[in-house]
Amino acid sequence: MRITLRQLEYFIALAERRHFGQAAAIVNISQPALSVQIKELEATLGGPLVERHARDVTLTPFGRLALDQARDIVAKVRMLEHSARWRDGLAGKLYIGMIPTVAPYLLPTALGELRARDLSLDVQVQEAKTERLLLAIQQGDLDAAVIALPAEVNGLVERPLFEDRFLLAGSQARLNALGQNQEELRPVSLDPDQLLLLEDGHCLTDQALEVCGRSNHQINMGASSLATLSRMVAAGFGLTLLPEIAAITESRAAPDMALSRFHGAEPSRTIGLVRRNIAGDDGWFTELGDILTRVGNELVQDARTAF
């Protein structure tokens, strides 16, 4: 009996979920069918991959070793499939990821441009935090991802797209309370008791803490999205750093929110596009990057004109 790629994918799903029912749902088969496939894989390999318990499963030492190799095999097969798809440039199906602090603002226009360029292009988008997107790229689940650079992961190609500066956001009363100091305002001078940020795990939170010279023990973190955060500060519950790319959209949704620019060199983040270094380009990565750069620059320029 030979090992099949599908069996390896089933095993990876089971190892990640640690539950036959949940893994079966992920790979779209029945739980009994998944169990049969795992048993066949174990029989072929000559040893148990998991310890079966009443409510979950645990990987055996052999299973942990096999999991690393299974992931590597599946990732390489997917890379081969992707290379074949990109022979004709940006065409066919595109799997792209975006971080939540970029996707709602960049996606609508970017998807429109991609659609206008080629009606046959099938774009599948995954919105997730940076860590999850980078893992998906490494495993071959995504062709590329839009994140804040640097990725700090070996084996990736990075392309900067545009600079996204931070604005100070809050109610007009909060900003007025800064008084004359507002003219000399810098992120490091913000009162940590007033600063609100996204929940831990968002790269934007890490960037904001860095530019403000703070630790996460000093700041109130908990909002799940920029939309929620904007409405909180608009209602007077503190101040936050809002990226330019989100400024116009969130200002329209929260009209009581006021925005102010920092004095001197404005803090910013670099939004970029990443892909695996061993994935072929053949022009698709460059073409996709050009479109995202154009759309992103238009968004931030609109914000710089408005605020």
Secondary structure as a PSIPRED ss2 file (coil, helix, strand):
# PSIPRED VFORMAT (PSIPRED V4.0)

   1 M C   1.000  0.000  0.000
   2 R C   1.000  0.000  0.000
   3 I C   1.000  0.000  0.000
   4 T C   1.000  0.000  0.000
   5 L H   0.000  1.000  0.000
   6 R H   0.000  1.000  0.000
   7 Q H   0.000  1.000  0.000
   8 L H   0.000  1.000  0.000
   9 E H   0.000  1.000  0.000
  10 Y H   0.000  1.000  0.000
  11 F H   0.000  1.000  0.000
  12 I H   0.000  1.000  0.000
  13 A H   0.000  1.000  0.000
  14 L H   0.000  1.000  0.000
  15 A H   0.000  1.000  0.000
  16 E H   0.000  1.000  0.000
  17 R H   0.000  1.000  0.000
  18 R C   1.000  0.000  0.000
  19 H C   1.000  0.000  0.000
  20 F H   0.000  1.000  0.000
  21 G H   0.000  1.000  0.000
  22 Q H   0.000  1.000  0.000
  23 A H   0.000  1.000  0.000
  24 A H   0.000  1.000  0.000
  25 A H   0.000  1.000  0.000
  26 I H   0.000  1.000  0.000
  27 V H   0.000  1.000  0.000
  28 N C   1.000  0.000  0.000
  29 I C   1.000  0.000  0.000
  30 S C   1.000  0.000  0.000
  31 Q H   0.000  1.000  0.000
  32 P H   0.000  1.000  0.000
  33 A H   0.000  1.000  0.000
  34 L H   0.000  1.000  0.000
  35 S H   0.000  1.000  0.000
  36 V H   0.000  1.000  0.000
  37 Q H   0.000  1.000  0.000
  38 I H   0.000  1.000  0.000
  39 K H   0.000  1.000  0.000
  40 E H   0.000  1.000  0.000
  41 L H   0.000  1.000  0.000
  42 E H   0.000  1.000  0.000
  43 A H   0.000  1.000  0.000
  44 T H   0.000  1.000  0.000
  45 L H   0.000  1.000  0.000
  46 G C   1.000  0.000  0.000
  47 G C   1.000  0.000  0.000
  48 P C   1.000  0.000  0.000
  49 L C   1.000  0.000  0.000
  50 V E   0.000  0.000  1.000
  51 E E   0.000  0.000  1.000
  52 R E   0.000  0.000  1.000
  53 H C   1.000  0.000  0.000
  54 A C   1.000  0.000  0.000
  55 R C   1.000  0.000  0.000
  56 D C   1.000  0.000  0.000
  57 V E   0.000  0.000  1.000
  58 T E   0.000  0.000  1.000
  59 L E   0.000  0.000  1.000
  60 T C   1.000  0.000  0.000
  61 P H   0.000  1.000  0.000
  62 F H   0.000  1.000  0.000
  63 G H   0.000  1.000  0.000
  64 R H   0.000  1.000  0.000
  65 L H   0.000  1.000  0.000
  66 A H   0.000  1.000  0.000
  67 L H   0.000  1.000  0.000
  68 D H   0.000  1.000  0.000
  69 Q H   0.000  1.000  0.000
  70 A H   0.000  1.000  0.000
  71 R H   0.000  1.000  0.000
  72 D H   0.000  1.000  0.000
  73 I H   0.000  1.000  0.000
  74 V H   0.000  1.000  0.000
  75 A H   0.000  1.000  0.000
  76 K H   0.000  1.000  0.000
  77 V H   0.000  1.000  0.000
  78 R H   0.000  1.000  0.000
  79 M H   0.000  1.000  0.000
  80 L H   0.000  1.000  0.000
  81 E H   0.000  1.000  0.000
  82 H H   0.000  1.000  0.000
  83 S H   0.000  1.000  0.000
  84 A H   0.000  1.000  0.000
  85 R H   0.000  1.000  0.000
  86 W H   0.000  1.000  0.000
  87 R H   0.000  1.000  0.000
  88 D H   0.000  1.000  0.000
  89 G C   1.000  0.000  0.000
  90 L C   1.000  0.000  0.000
  91 A C   1.000  0.000  0.000
  92 G C   1.000  0.000  0.000
  93 K E   0.000  0.000  1.000
  94 L E   0.000  0.000  1.000
  95 Y E   0.000  0.000  1.000
  96 I E   0.000  0.000  1.000
  97 G E   0.000  0.000  1.000
  98 M E   0.000  0.000  1.000
  99 I C   1.000  0.000  0.000
 100 P C   1.000  0.000  0.000
 101 T C   1.000  0.000  0.000
 102 V C   1.000  0.000  0.000
 103 A H   0.000  1.000  0.000
 104 P H   0.000  1.000  0.000
 105 Y H   0.000  1.000  0.000
 106 L H   0.000  1.000  0.000
 107 L H   0.000  1.000  0.000
 108 P H   0.000  1.000  0.000
 109 T H   0.000  1.000  0.000
 110 A H   0.000  1.000  0.000
 111 L H   0.000  1.000  0.000
 112 G H   0.000  1.000  0.000
 113 E H   0.000  1.000  0.000
 114 L H   0.000  1.000  0.000
 115 R H   0.000  1.000  0.000
 116 A H   0.000  1.000  0.000
 117 R H   0.000  1.000  0.000
 118 D C   1.000  0.000  0.000
 119 L C   1.000  0.000  0.000
 120 S C   1.000  0.000  0.000
 121 L C   1.000  0.000  0.000
 122 D E   0.000  0.000  1.000
 123 V E   0.000  0.000  1.000
 124 Q E   0.000  0.000  1.000
 125 V E   0.000  0.000  1.000
 126 Q E   0.000  0.000  1.000
 127 E E   0.000  0.000  1.000
 128 A C   1.000  0.000  0.000
 129 K C   1.000  0.000  0.000
 130 T H   0.000  1.000  0.000
 131 E H   0.000  1.000  0.000
 132 R H   0.000  1.000  0.000
 133 L H   0.000  1.000  0.000
 134 L H   0.000  1.000  0.000
 135 L H   0.000  1.000  0.000
 136 A H   0.000  1.000  0.000
 137 I H   0.000  1.000  0.000
 138 Q H   0.000  1.000  0.000
 139 Q C   1.000  0.000  0.000
 140 G C   1.000  0.000  0.000
 141 D C   1.000  0.000  0.000
 142 L C   1.000  0.000  0.000
 143 D C   1.000  0.000  0.000
 144 A E   0.000  0.000  1.000
 145 A E   0.000  0.000  1.000
 146 V E   0.000  0.000  1.000
 147 I E   0.000  0.000  1.000
 148 A E   0.000  0.000  1.000
 149 L E   0.000  0.000  1.000
 150 P C   1.000  0.000  0.000
 151 A C   1.000  0.000  0.000
 152 E C   1.000  0.000  0.000
 153 V C   1.000  0.000  0.000
 154 N C   1.000  0.000  0.000
 155 G C   1.000  0.000  0.000
 156 L E   0.000  0.000  1.000
 157 V E   0.000  0.000  1.000
 158 E E   0.000  0.000  1.000
 159 R E   0.000  0.000  1.000
 160 P E   0.000  0.000  1.000
 161 L E   0.000  0.000  1.000
 162 F E   0.000  0.000  1.000
 163 E E   0.000  0.000  1.000
 164 D E   0.000  0.000  1.000
 165 R E   0.000  0.000  1.000
 166 F E   0.000  0.000  1.000
 167 L E   0.000  0.000  1.000
 168 L E   0.000  0.000  1.000
 169 A E   0.000  0.000  1.000
 170 G E   0.000  0.000  1.000
 171 S E   0.000  0.000  1.000
 172 Q H   0.000  1.000  0.000
 173 A H   0.000  1.000  0.000
 174 R H   0.000  1.000  0.000
 175 L H   0.000  1.000  0.000
 176 N H   0.000  1.000  0.000
 177 A H   0.000  1.000  0.000
 178 L C   1.000  0.000  0.000
 179 G H   0.000  1.000  0.000
 180 Q H   0.000  1.000  0.000
 181 N H   0.000  1.000  0.000
 182 Q H   0.000  1.000  0.000
 183 E H   0.000  1.000  0.000
 184 E H   0.000  1.000  0.000
 185 L C   1.000  0.000  0.000
 186 R C   1.000  0.000  0.000
 187 P H   0.000  1.000  0.000
 188 V H   0.000  1.000  0.000
 189 S H   0.000  1.000  0.000
 190 L C   1.000  0.000  0.000
 191 D C   1.000  0.000  0.000
 192 P C   1.000  0.000  0.000
 193 D C   1.000  0.000  0.000
 194 Q C   1.000  0.000  0.000
 195 L E   0.000  0.000  1.000
 196 L E   0.000  0.000  1.000
 197 L E   0.000  0.000  1.000
 198 L E   0.000  0.000  1.000
 199 E C   1.000  0.000  0.000
 200 D C   1.000  0.000  0.000
 201 G C   1.000  0.000  0.000
 202 H C   1.000  0.000  0.000
 203 C H   0.000  1.000  0.000
 204 L H   0.000  1.000  0.000
 205 T H   0.000  1.000  0.000
 206 D H   0.000  1.000  0.000
 207 Q H   0.000  1.000  0.000
 208 A H   0.000  1.000  0.000
 209 L H   0.000  1.000  0.000
 210 E H   0.000  1.000  0.000
 211 V H   0.000  1.000  0.000
 212 C H   0.000  1.000  0.000
 213 G C   1.000  0.000  0.000
 214 R C   1.000  0.000  0.000
 215 S C   1.000  0.000  0.000
 216 N C   1.000  0.000  0.000
 217 H C   1.000  0.000  0.000
 218 Q C   1.000  0.000  0.000
 219 I C   1.000  0.000  0.000
 220 N E   0.000  0.000  1.000
 221 M E   0.000  0.000  1.000
 222 G E   0.000  0.000  1.000
 223 A E   0.000  0.000  1.000
 224 S C   1.000  0.000  0.000
 225 S C   1.000  0.000  0.000
 226 L H   0.000  1.000  0.000
 227 A H   0.000  1.000  0.000
 228 T H   0.000  1.000  0.000
 229 L H   0.000  1.000  0.000
 230 S H   0.000  1.000  0.000
 231 R H   0.000  1.000  0.000
 232 M H   0.000  1.000  0.000
 233 V H   0.000  1.000  0.000
 234 A H   0.000  1.000  0.000
 235 A C   1.000  0.000  0.000
 236 G C   1.000  0.000  0.000
 237 F C   1.000  0.000  0.000
 238 G C   1.000  0.000  0.000
 239 L E   0.000  0.000  1.000
 240 T E   0.000  0.000  1.000
 241 L E   0.000  0.000  1.000
 242 L E   0.000  0.000  1.000
 243 P E   0.000  0.000  1.000
 244 E H   0.000  1.000  0.000
 245 I H   0.000  1.000  0.000
 246 A H   0.000  1.000  0.000
 247 A H   0.000  1.000  0.000
 248 I H   0.000  1.000  0.000
 249 T H   0.000  1.000  0.000
 250 E H   0.000  1.000  0.000
 251 S H   0.000  1.000  0.000
 252 R H   0.000  1.000  0.000
 253 A H   0.000  1.000  0.000
 254 A C   1.000  0.000  0.000
 255 P C   1.000  0.000  0.000
 256 D C   1.000  0.000  0.000
 257 M E   0.000  0.000  1.000
 258 A E   0.000  0.000  1.000
 259 L E   0.000  0.000  1.000
 260 S E   0.000  0.000  1.000
 261 R C   1.000  0.000  0.000
 262 F C   1.000  0.000  0.000
 263 H C   1.000  0.000  0.000
 264 G C   1.000  0.000  0.000
 265 A C   1.000  0.000  0.000
 266 E C   1.000  0.000  0.000
 267 P C   1.000  0.000  0.000
 268 S E   0.000  0.000  1.000
 269 R E   0.000  0.000  1.000
 270 T E   0.000  0.000  1.000
 271 I E   0.000  0.000  1.000
 272 G E   0.000  0.000  1.000
 273 L E   0.000  0.000  1.000
 274 V E   0.000  0.000  1.000
 275 R E   0.000  0.000  1.000
 276 R E   0.000  0.000  1.000
 277 N C   1.000  0.000  0.000
 278 I C   1.000  0.000  0.000
 279 A C   1.000  0.000  0.000
 280 G C   1.000  0.000  0.000
 281 D C   1.000  0.000  0.000
 282 D C   1.000  0.000  0.000
 283 G C   1.000  0.000  0.000
 284 W H   0.000  1.000  0.000
 285 F H   0.000  1.000  0.000
 286 T H   0.000  1.000  0.000
 287 E H   0.000  1.000  0.000
 288 L H   0.000  1.000  0.000
 289 G H   0.000  1.000  0.000
 290 D H   0.000  1.000  0.000
 291 I H   0.000  1.000  0.000
 292 L H   0.000  1.000  0.000
 293 T H   0.000  1.000  0.000
 294 R H   0.000  1.000  0.000
 295 V H   0.000  1.000  0.000
 296 G H   0.000  1.000  0.000
 297 N H   0.000  1.000  0.000
 298 E H   0.000  1.000  0.000
 299 L H   0.000  1.000  0.000
 300 V H   0.000  1.000  0.000
 301 Q H   0.000  1.000  0.000
 302 D H   0.000  1.000  0.000
 303 A H   0.000  1.000  0.000
 304 R H   0.000  1.000  0.000
 305 T H   0.000  1.000  0.000
 306 A H   0.000  1.000  0.000
 307 F C   1.000  0.000  0.000
